[in-house]
Amino acid sequence: MDSIEKWLSVKEVAARRGVSCDTVRRWIQRKLLRAFKISERSNRRNRIYDCFRVAESELDRFTRARMTF
């Protein structure tokens, strides 16, 4: 592992896994995917979202754990 870890946003994780941002947030909420909470943000519809970052190595671990043959 590199000494400098790359951190991904919820949107980047969703794009890599081919799922929605809400699905990624659900994985984080259910503690299936470990993430670092940055702050709360709101969008134009005034919905408040927690802003998370996921380490690239954590996404790799999650992906390997979910692989099915």
N, C-alpha and C positions, 0 to 999 in steps of 0.2 A: 504494500500500500504506500502511496506517496505521502510525503510529510505534509503536503497541502491538499486537504480534502476538498473536493468539489461539492457544493451544495446546490440542490435543485429546488425550484419552486413547485407548488402543487400542480401548476399548469404544465411544467416540463415533465413531471412524473407521469401525469395523465397522458401526455402525448407519447411518451416512450412505451407505456403499457397499453395504449389504445383504449383507454376508458375515459369517463368524464371526471371533471375536477371533484364533483360531489362524491364519486366513488372513492377517490383517493382520500378525501377528508373523512369518509366513513371508515376506511381502513385505519387511519390514524386514530380516530375516536375509539375504535374497537381494539386498539393496541396491537394490530397485526403488522403495522408499519410504524417504525420509530421515527419521530420527527422532532425538530426544535421549533418551539413557538416563538415567533418574532413579536407580533403585536396583533391588534385588531384593525381591520380595514373595512370600509364600506364601499359599495359600488353605487352606480347611479340610481338604483332602485332602493337605496337605503337599507339593504340587507347587510348585516354585519357578519364578516367572516374572520376567523382567526387566520393569521398569516403564518404559514409553516415553511420550513426548509427541511429537506430530506437529504442526508448524505448519500453520495453516489454508491458507496460501498454498502449502505443499508438497502438501497434499491436492488443491488445485485444479490444480496442475501435473501431478500423478499422474493425476488424472481426465481432463484434456485429452489427455495422452499415450496413455491407454488407450481413448479414444473411437474407435469404428469406425462406418463408415457403410454 
